[in-house]
Amino acid sequence: MATMKLKVMTERLRTDFQLSIITLLGAAAIFGIVPFAFYRFLEHNYLAGFTDAIISLGIVINVVYAWYTGETERSGFVLAVFCCIAAVVISSLLVNVGHMWVYPVLVATFFLTRPTAAILLNTATIVSIVIYTTSLQSTESLFAFFTTCVVVSACAFIFALRNEHQREEMANLARLDPLTGARNRRSMDDALKLAVSTAERVGTTYALVILDLDYFKRINDKHGHSLGDDILIHLTRLVDDSTRQTDQLFRFGGEEFVLLMPGVDLQGMKAVVYSLRQKIRYKLRSPDSPVTASFGAALLHEGETWESWLKRADDALYRAKDAGRDCIIIDDED
Ligand SMILES: Nc1nc2c(ncn2[C@@H]2O[C@H](COP(=O)(O)OP(=O)(O)OP(=O)(O)O)[C@@H](O)[C@H]2O)c(=O)[nH]1
């Protein structure tokens, strides 16, 4: 049981970047601040000791909240605000050393919350410390403090931005087909599962269309793979431009695509499929002939699993191929 829980926690840390950052910064803050809280009490500086204790408690509550609710965005923002306030309070309480705590806080804000919010929080923190702290009296020390804070914030900003960009790219690589930019098979499985659970919960209707280009092997063999690739890319654009923003296109296999459409009934599904067939016929061309596609379509039935829904659409596609290609079979019309 304990091993199972540990496994789940490790998996959450591995897959949820924001949660791992909140936990890591939380742990670092606790290990860094708690010894100081004891030290302040021992030297009878009770105000600073209580402040350190309250800061540690606030951080722990925030980390627990993030783990318990999964609301890491809100928790990260609250933690960033809390750490900034703590840095200002500690700077004004501990003359000479207090303002040193601001540096890790200025870095942490960029990892806890969005860049714009972090910039605003850092600016407010730096200005408040310059106003309230008594240890920065000379113009030189004020200037040095201000400059180092800006340099630290700028470095953290650039690093956090690059990090976010790389994470987005990696997420896209895991989700998208590299040739066409359509979503890949893995995200299709997730989307179909989500569609089935949404239909059960709120009763949304869903349509599924599988389309497969006809005699694509001949096009490849006759005109080369790179022309085949261009046709696949063009097809993806054509379907994207012809469908709603809420519709999702997935590359199911080589020249086979799946279109998932929420909020669509039988008439709506037929209208989309017939119009797609026309557009493919007239807009996709190999050098010597038009390109055509066969379609299998099915509406999601009540209580049905996503696997059986996909199979009905796939069976309809096979019947469309058997019927001579360039053909549409709607499963729900049988
Ligand atoms: N250019 C290109 N071709 C691909 C890609 N993926 C798969 N294919 C080709 O798609 C062709 C699919 O051939 P088949 O499964 O026989 O299908 P088909 O020729 O379209 O015949 P029907 O579907 O029965 O009409 C094969 O020649 C594959 O090499 C790709 O990414 N790019």
Ligand as a Chemical Component Dictionary entry (heavy atoms), coordinates in Angstrom:
data_LIG
# 
_chem_comp.id                   LIG 
_chem_comp.type                 NON-POLYMER 
_chem_comp.pdbx_formal_charge   0 
_chem_comp.three_letter_code    LIG 
# 
loop_
_chem_comp_atom.comp_id 
_chem_comp_atom.atom_id 
_chem_comp_atom.alt_atom_id 
_chem_comp_atom.type_symbol 
_chem_comp_atom.charge 
_chem_comp_atom.model_Cartn_x 
_chem_comp_atom.model_Cartn_y 
_chem_comp_atom.model_Cartn_z 
_chem_comp_atom.pdbx_ordinal 
LIG N1  N1  N 0 4.305  9.656  -48.810 1  
LIG C1  C1  C 0 3.943  8.972  -47.733 2  
LIG N2  N2  N 0 3.385  7.764  -47.884 3  
LIG C2  C2  C 0 3.007  7.070  -46.808 4  
LIG C3  C3  C 0 3.192  7.593  -45.499 5  
LIG N3  N3  N 0 2.721  6.680  -44.621 6  
LIG C4  C4  C 0 2.261  5.642  -45.344 7  
LIG N4  N4  N 0 2.415  5.866  -46.668 8  
LIG C5  C5  C 0 2.107  5.012  -47.813 9  
LIG O1  O1  O 0 0.695  4.874  -47.965 10 
LIG C6  C6  C 0 0.476  3.708  -48.788 11 
LIG C7  C7  C 0 -0.725 2.987  -48.233 12 
LIG O2  O2  O 0 -0.944 1.906  -49.072 13 
LIG P1  P1  P 0 -2.207 0.969  -48.925 14 
LIG O3  O3  O 0 -2.416 0.645  -47.459 15 
LIG O4  O4  O 0 -2.077 -0.173 -49.865 16 
LIG O5  O5  O 0 -3.456 1.869  -49.294 17 
LIG P2  P2  P 0 -3.882 2.498  -50.687 18 
LIG O6  O6  O 0 -2.854 2.312  -51.735 19 
LIG O7  O7  O 0 -4.311 3.901  -50.400 20 
LIG O8  O8  O 0 -5.129 1.633  -51.052 21 
LIG P3  P3  P 0 -6.588 1.754  -50.455 22 
LIG O9  O9  O 0 -6.490 2.392  -49.113 23 
LIG O10 O10 O 0 -7.065 0.341  -50.375 24 
LIG O11 O11 O 0 -7.363 2.566  -51.399 25 
LIG C8  C8  C 0 1.787  2.896  -48.705 26 
LIG O12 O12 O 0 2.405  2.964  -49.965 27 
LIG C9  C9  C 0 2.613  3.612  -47.656 28 
LIG O13 O13 O 0 3.998  3.554  -47.946 29 
LIG C10 C10 C 0 3.821  8.864  -45.371 30 
LIG O14 O14 O 0 4.021  9.404  -44.272 31 
LIG N5  N5  N 0 4.169  9.519  -46.515 32 
# 
loop_
_chem_comp_bond.comp_id 
_chem_comp_bond.atom_id_1 
_chem_comp_bond.atom_id_2 
_chem_comp_bond.value_order 
_chem_comp_bond.pdbx_ordinal 
LIG N1  C1  SING 1  
LIG C1  N2  DOUB 2  
LIG C1  N5  SING 3  
LIG N2  C2  SING 4  
LIG C2  C3  DOUB 5  
LIG C2  N4  SING 6  
LIG C3  N3  SING 7  
LIG C3  C10 SING 8  
LIG N3  C4  DOUB 9  
LIG C4  N4  SING 10 
LIG N4  C5  SING 11 
LIG C5  O1  SING 12 
LIG C5  C9  SING 13 
LIG O1  C6  SING 14 
LIG C6  C7  SING 15 
LIG C6  C8  SING 16 
LIG C7  O2  SING 17 
LIG O2  P1  SING 18 
LIG P1  O3  DOUB 19 
LIG P1  O4  SING 20 
LIG P1  O5  SING 21 
LIG O5  P2  SING 22 
LIG P2  O6  DOUB 23 
LIG P2  O7  SING 24 
LIG P2  O8  SING 25 
LIG O8  P3  SING 26 
LIG P3  O9  DOUB 27 
LIG P3  O10 SING 28 
LIG P3  O11 SING 29 
LIG C8  O12 SING 30 
LIG C8  C9  SING 31 
LIG C9  O13 SING 32 
LIG C10 O14 DOUB 33 
LIG C10 N5  SING 34 
# 
